[in-house]
Amino acid sequence: MKAAVKSALKNKAAKPVVWLVCLTPLTYLVAIGPDGWGANPVEMFNRFLGDWGLRGILLTLCITPLAKITGQPGILRFRRLIGLFAFAYVCLHLSSYVVFDQFFDVAAIWKDIVKRNFITVGMISFVLLVPLAVTSTQGFKRRLGARGWQRLHRLIYVIAMGAVLHNIMMVKANYTEATIHAVILAALLGWRISQSAHRMSISGKQPEISA
């Protein structure tokens, strides 16, 4: 079974499948059209994209633990792709706010960033996410050096916490999904810290959380 999974992960068709899976939420959103976006279509459109951006970030963080727990390092080859899809959904989320909610009104957008805490948190998280997407290539990894690149990409934990907080602060009534997102992130952070503590106990060095 393990060998079959390993073979499937190495298969050339695996990446196109991941592409299709990652595009499914956007395809669904387009397929149902504005008539299916509810009483407040702009809000539904914006939140749907934001939710899938957050889920993409959490899924990206799941890749390394999943690879180690299952003994399937082949899963790691999909981490960058999923991360870039997460970034794409976040960009669409932000774009929908700028275009459909604020109609490119820079003054109104700036006022929101300054006065509305959930937008402040969301914007900071987005700004931090940009350099991670830009430097996700092997070329940048070589330029920054493996250690420097890894240090930069540890920002993903700060970004994930900001994204989860942004998600919670946006909720008006039902906190179920936001709570699930927070629990998943807490579990991922707990796993990372335990791995770092284990390495520290073996090496006697200060703990480091790998990207």
C-alpha positions in Angstrom: 0.0 0.0 0.0 2.8 2.4 1.0 4.6 1.6 -2.3 1.5 2.2 -4.3 1.0 5.6 -2.6 4.6 6.5 -3.2 4.3 5.6 -6.9 1.1 7.6 -7.2 2.7 10.7 -5.7 5.6 10.5 -8.2 3.2 10.0 -11.2 3.2 12.9 -13.7 -0.6 13.0 -13.5 -0.5 13.9 -9.8 0.2 17.6 -10.2 -2.6 18.1 -12.7 -4.9 16.4 -10.2 -3.8 18.8 -7.5 -4.4 21.7 -9.9 -8.0 20.5 -10.5 -8.7 20.0 -6.8 -7.3 23.5 -6.0 -9.4 25.1 -8.8 -12.6 23.3 -7.6 -13.8 26.1 -5.2 -13.3 28.8 -7.8 -15.0 26.7 -10.4 -18.0 26.2 -8.1 -18.2 29.9 -7.3 -18.3 30.7 -11.0 -20.7 27.9 -11.8 -23.4 29.0 -9.3 -23.1 32.6 -10.5 -24.4 35.7 -8.8 -27.8 34.2 -8.5 -26.4 31.6 -6.1 -24.4 34.0 -4.0 -27.2 34.8 -1.7 -28.9 37.9 -0.5 -25.6 39.7 -0.1 -23.6 38.5 -3.1 -20.6 40.8 -2.7 -20.1 39.7 0.9 -20.6 36.0 0.1 -18.1 36.2 -2.9 -15.5 38.0 -0.7 -15.8 35.6 2.2 -15.9 32.5 0.1 -12.6 33.4 -1.5 -11.1 34.4 1.9 -12.2 31.1 3.5 -10.5 29.1 0.7 -7.4 31.3 1.0 -7.1 30.5 4.7 -7.8 26.8 4.1 -5.1 26.8 1.5 -2.6 28.3 4.0 -3.6 25.7 6.6 -3.3 22.9 4.0 0.2 24.1 3.1 1.2 23.9 6.7 -0.2 20.4 6.9 2.1 19.1 4.1 5.3 18.6 6.2 3.6 16.9 9.2 1.7 14.7 6.8 4.8 13.7 4.9 6.6 12.9 8.1 3.8 11.0 9.8 2.9 8.9 6.8 6.5 8.4 5.7 5.7 9.8 2.3 8.2 12.6 1.4 6.7 12.7 -2.1 3.9 14.8 -0.7 6.3 17.7 -0.3 6.5 18.3 -4.0 2.9 19.7 -3.8 3.6 22.2 -1.0 4.6 25.1 -3.2 1.8 24.5 -5.6 -0.8 24.5 -2.9 0.8 27.5 -1.2 0.6 29.5 -4.5 -3.0 28.6 -4.9 -3.7 29.8 -1.3 -2.0 33.1 -2.3 -4.1 33.3 -5.4 -7.3 32.9 -3.4 -6.1 35.5 -0.9 -5.4 37.9 -3.8 -8.8 37.3 -5.2 -10.3 37.9 -1.7 -8.5 41.2 -1.4 -9.3 42.2 -5.0 -13.0 41.6 -4.5 -12.9 43.9 -1.5 -11.1 46.6 -3.4 -13.2 46.3 -6.6 -16.7 45.4 -5.5 -16.9 46.7 -1.9 -14.8 49.9 -2.1 -14.9 50.5 -5.9 -11.1 51.4 -5.9 -11.7 54.2 -3.4 -8.2 54.5 -1.9 -9.2 56.9 0.8 -12.0 54.6 2.0 -9.7 51.6 1.9 -7.1 53.3 3.9 -9.8 54.5 6.4 -10.9 50.8 6.8 -7.3 49.6 7.3 -6.8 52.2 10.1 -10.1 52.0 11.9 -11.4 48.4 11.3 -9.3 45.9 13.3 -10.1 42.8 11.2 -9.1 44.6 8.0 -5.9 45.8 9.7 -5.0 42.3 10.7 -5.9 40.9 7.3 -3.9 43.5 5.4 -0.8 42.9 7.6 -1.1 39.2 6.9 -1.4 39.8 3.2 1.7 42.1 3.1 3.7 39.4 4.9 2.4 36.7 2.5 3.6 38.5 -0.6 7.4 38.0 -0.1 6.8 34.3 0.6 5.0 33.9 -2.7 7.6 35.8 -4.6 10.5 33.9 -3.1 8.9 30.5 -3.4 11.1 29.5 -6.4 14.3 27.4 -6.3 16.1 30.4 -7.8 15.3 32.6 -4.8 16.1 29.7 -2.4 19.6 29.6 -3.9 20.0 33.4 -3.7 18.9 33.6 -0.1 20.6 30.4 1.0 18.7 27.5 2.5 19.0 28.9 6.0 18.0 32.5 5.1 15.1 31.2 2.9 13.8 29.0 5.7 13.9 31.8 8.2 11.9 34.1 5.9 9.4 31.3 5.2 8.8 30.8 9.0 6.6 33.9 8.6 3.9 31.6 7.4 3.1 30.8 11.0 2.6 34.5 11.8 0.6 34.9 8.6 -1.6 31.8 9.5 -2.3 33.2 13.0 -3.2 36.6 11.5 -5.4 34.9 8.9 -7.3 32.9 11.5 -7.7 36.0 13.7 -9.0 37.9 10.7 -11.4 35.1 10.0 -12.7 35.0 13.6 -13.1 38.8 13.7 -15.2 38.8 10.5 -17.7 36.4 11.9 -21.0 37.9 13.1 -22.9 34.8 14.4 -21.9 31.2 13.6 -18.3 30.6 14.8 -18.2 26.9 13.9 -15.9 27.2 10.8 -13.7 29.8 12.4 -13.3 27.6 15.4 -12.3 24.6 13.3 -9.7 26.7 11.5 -8.3 27.9 14.8 -8.2 24.3 16.2 -6.4 23.1 13.1 -3.8 25.8 13.4 -3.3 25.2 17.1 -2.8 21.5 16.4 -0.2 22.3 13.6 1.6 24.7 15.9 1.6 22.2 18.7 3.1 19.5 16.4 5.8 21.9 15.1 6.8 22.9 18.7 7.0 19.3 19.8 9.2 18.5 16.8 11.4 21.4 17.6 11.6 20.5 21.3 12.5 16.9 20.3 15.4 18.1 18.1 16.6 20.4 20.9 16.6 17.6 23.4 18.8 15.6 21.0 21.2 18.3 19.9 21.1 20.5 23.0 20.5 23.6 20.8 17.8 26.2 20.9 14.5 25.0 19.2 13.9 26.0 15.6 10.7 25.6 13.7 11.3 24.6 10.1 9.2 26.0 7.3 
